[in-house]
Amino acid sequence: MAEPNRFKEIPEAEMTAEQQKVFADLLAGRGKLLAPYKIWIHSPRLAAALETIGTFLNKKGSLCEREVELVICIVANHWQSEYVWSAHVNICLKLGYPQSVFEAMRAGKAPVFENERERAIFDLAAIAMAPGAGSDEVFNRAEQLLGRNGIAEVLGLLGYYSSVSMGMKLHRVPVRVPSPV
C-alpha cells in the first residue's frame, strides 16, 4: 500500500489575502494551480517568486524546449522524483529524444547525444551536482557551446527543478498515469 501524500491543500476560502492574490495570478497565467504551487502557496511570496523564475526559465530563456526538458529530467533523476521524471520524460520522448537517453540516465551512465549542446548540458549538470568544481574541459566546452548566459540558465533550472523534484518527492505526490487515448 502506498503511503499517503503529504499535501496540505488550502481551500480558497481559507487562504489569506496574499495567498488569494498569488492563487488568482497563478490561475490567470497557468489556468490551474500546478502541484508544486500547492506546496509553495503556503509561502505566498515564495510561490510568486518561483513562478517568475519558472516562467522565465521555461519560456523566456536562451535554452530551447528540448534543452530545458533535458535539464528537468537530469534533476528529476538525480533526486529520484518519480512524479517529475515521469511527466518530463514523456515530454522529451515527444520532442524526439530516444528512449535510450533515459535508460542510460536511470542506469547511472552518460547517454549518447547526437547534439553537442545537449551533451554539454548533460556534462555540465553532472559536474554541477557533484562535489567540487568539476572538470575545466567540461566547463570550457559548455561555455563555448552555451555561453555564460546558457550556463547561468542551466544552473537556474537545476536549482528551480531541484525544489520542484524535492517537493514532489517529500510530499509523496503520486505519479500520474496517462489516460488512455
PLY file of the C-alpha trace (Angstrom):
ply
format ascii 1.0
element vertex 181
property float x
property float y
property float z
element edge 180
property int vertex1
property int vertex2
end_header
0.00 0.00 0.00
1.37 3.39 -0.98
1.97 5.91 1.76
-0.45 8.86 1.74
0.67 12.08 0.13
1.61 14.95 2.42
-0.13 17.72 0.52
-2.00 20.12 2.70
-4.20 21.92 0.24
-5.62 25.22 1.37
-9.25 25.73 0.38
-9.53 29.04 -1.46
-11.96 30.35 1.18
-9.32 29.76 3.89
-6.43 31.45 2.08
-5.01 34.70 3.38
-5.48 37.76 1.19
-1.87 37.40 0.00
-2.39 33.71 -0.84
-5.62 34.52 -2.69
-3.81 37.11 -4.83
-0.99 34.71 -5.72
-3.55 31.94 -6.36
-5.52 34.24 -8.70
-2.31 35.28 -10.51
-1.28 31.64 -10.95
-4.71 30.70 -12.29
-4.64 33.64 -14.69
-1.21 32.66 -16.00
-1.44 28.87 -15.97
-5.14 28.05 -15.87
-4.71 25.87 -12.78
-2.62 25.55 -9.65
0.18 23.14 -10.60
1.32 20.63 -7.98
4.49 22.47 -6.85
2.48 25.63 -6.24
0.13 23.71 -3.94
3.23 23.31 -1.76
4.67 26.78 -2.27
1.36 28.66 -1.77
1.87 28.14 1.96
4.55 30.80 1.50
2.80 33.06 -1.00
5.74 35.36 -1.68
7.91 32.31 -2.39
5.22 30.94 -4.74
5.09 34.27 -6.60
8.88 34.49 -6.87
9.23 30.91 -8.07
6.51 31.48 -10.68
8.55 34.38 -12.07
11.71 32.27 -12.16
9.95 29.19 -13.56
8.21 31.13 -16.32
11.48 32.77 -17.34
13.45 29.52 -17.36
10.74 27.57 -19.20
9.55 30.15 -21.71
11.85 33.15 -22.00
15.43 31.94 -21.59
18.02 31.18 -24.25
17.70 27.39 -24.00
15.29 25.67 -26.36
12.43 23.48 -25.11
14.40 20.25 -25.70
17.31 21.58 -23.65
15.07 22.75 -20.81
13.29 19.41 -20.69
16.61 17.55 -20.67
17.76 19.52 -17.63
14.46 18.78 -15.86
14.92 15.04 -16.45
18.52 15.17 -15.23
17.38 16.84 -11.99
14.40 14.52 -11.52
16.66 11.51 -11.95
19.21 12.95 -9.51
16.53 13.45 -6.82
14.68 10.24 -7.76
11.48 12.25 -8.09
9.18 9.89 -9.94
6.41 12.45 -10.43
8.71 14.91 -12.23
10.64 12.15 -14.04
7.50 10.55 -15.44
5.96 13.78 -16.68
9.10 15.19 -18.28
10.49 12.00 -19.83
7.20 11.77 -21.70
7.68 15.35 -22.96
11.26 14.57 -24.01
10.17 11.50 -25.94
7.60 13.63 -27.79
10.38 16.13 -28.54
12.38 13.39 -30.26
14.81 12.12 -27.65
15.39 8.38 -27.94
14.33 6.16 -25.01
17.98 5.10 -24.70
18.86 8.52 -23.22
16.59 7.90 -20.24
17.56 4.26 -19.87
21.20 5.35 -19.62
20.38 8.03 -17.05
18.46 5.52 -14.93
21.43 3.14 -15.12
23.78 5.90 -13.92
25.52 6.12 -17.28
26.16 9.04 -19.61
23.69 8.91 -22.51
24.80 9.20 -26.12
23.78 12.55 -27.60
23.98 13.50 -31.26
23.65 17.18 -30.37
26.78 18.78 -28.89
24.80 21.35 -26.87
22.77 18.57 -25.25
25.98 16.67 -24.42
27.43 19.87 -22.92
24.27 20.42 -20.85
24.32 16.85 -19.54
28.02 17.02 -18.65
27.69 20.49 -17.07
24.74 19.35 -14.95
26.68 16.27 -13.86
29.65 18.28 -12.59
27.39 20.93 -11.05
25.53 18.31 -8.97
28.72 16.51 -7.88
31.12 17.64 -5.15
33.82 20.07 -6.23
34.12 22.45 -9.16
34.39 19.75 -11.81
36.42 19.47 -14.96
37.76 22.57 -16.74
37.28 20.75 -20.05
33.56 20.25 -19.38
33.11 23.83 -18.18
35.02 25.32 -21.11
33.07 23.22 -23.63
29.80 24.34 -22.04
30.94 27.97 -22.18
31.86 27.62 -25.86
28.56 25.94 -26.81
26.07 27.61 -24.43
27.78 30.85 -23.47
27.85 32.20 -19.94
24.15 33.02 -20.32
23.35 29.38 -21.08
25.47 28.17 -18.16
23.59 30.54 -15.83
20.24 29.26 -17.12
21.25 25.61 -16.72
22.20 26.37 -13.11
18.90 28.20 -12.60
16.99 25.20 -13.98
18.96 22.85 -11.73
18.00 24.91 -8.69
14.38 25.53 -9.61
13.67 21.92 -10.59
15.57 20.63 -7.57
12.95 22.46 -5.49
10.15 21.02 -7.64
11.62 17.50 -7.50
12.31 17.55 -3.78
8.86 18.97 -3.09
7.07 16.32 -5.12
9.14 13.57 -3.51
8.88 14.91 0.04
5.12 15.38 -0.25
4.74 11.90 -1.83
2.87 13.20 -4.83
1.72 10.13 -6.77
2.82 9.67 -10.36
0.00 10.44 -12.76
-0.90 7.58 -15.00
-1.60 8.85 -18.52
-5.22 8.38 -19.51
-5.82 6.11 -22.48
-6.28 7.87 -25.80
0 1
1 2
2 3
3 4
4 5
5 6
6 7
7 8
8 9
9 10
10 11
11 12
12 13
13 14
14 15
15 16
16 17
17 18
18 19
19 20
20 21
21 22
22 23
23 24
24 25
25 26
26 27
27 28
28 29
29 30
30 31
31 32
32 33
33 34
34 35
35 36
36 37
37 38
38 39
39 40
40 41
41 42
42 43
43 44
44 45
45 46
46 47
47 48
48 49
49 50
50 51
51 52
52 53
53 54
54 55
55 56
56 57
57 58
58 59
59 60
60 61
61 62
62 63
63 64
64 65
65 66
66 67
67 68
68 69
69 70
70 71
71 72
72 73
73 74
74 75
75 76
76 77
77 78
78 79
79 80
80 81
81 82
82 83
83 84
84 85
85 86
86 87
87 88
88 89
89 90
90 91
91 92
92 93
93 94
94 95
95 96
96 97
97 98
98 99
99 100
100 101
101 102
102 103
103 104
104 105
105 106
106 107
107 108
108 109
109 110
110 111
111 112
112 113
113 114
114 115
115 116
116 117
117 118
118 119
119 120
120 121
121 122
122 123
123 124
124 125
125 126
126 127
127 128
128 129
129 130
130 131
131 132
132 133
133 134
134 135
135 136
136 137
137 138
138 139
139 140
140 141
141 142
142 143
143 144
144 145
145 146
146 147
147 148
148 149
149 150
150 151
151 152
152 153
153 154
154 155
155 156
156 157
157 158
158 159
159 160
160 161
161 162
162 163
163 164
164 165
165 166
166 167
167 168
168 169
169 170
170 171
171 172
172 173
173 174
174 175
175 176
176 177
177 178
178 179
179 180
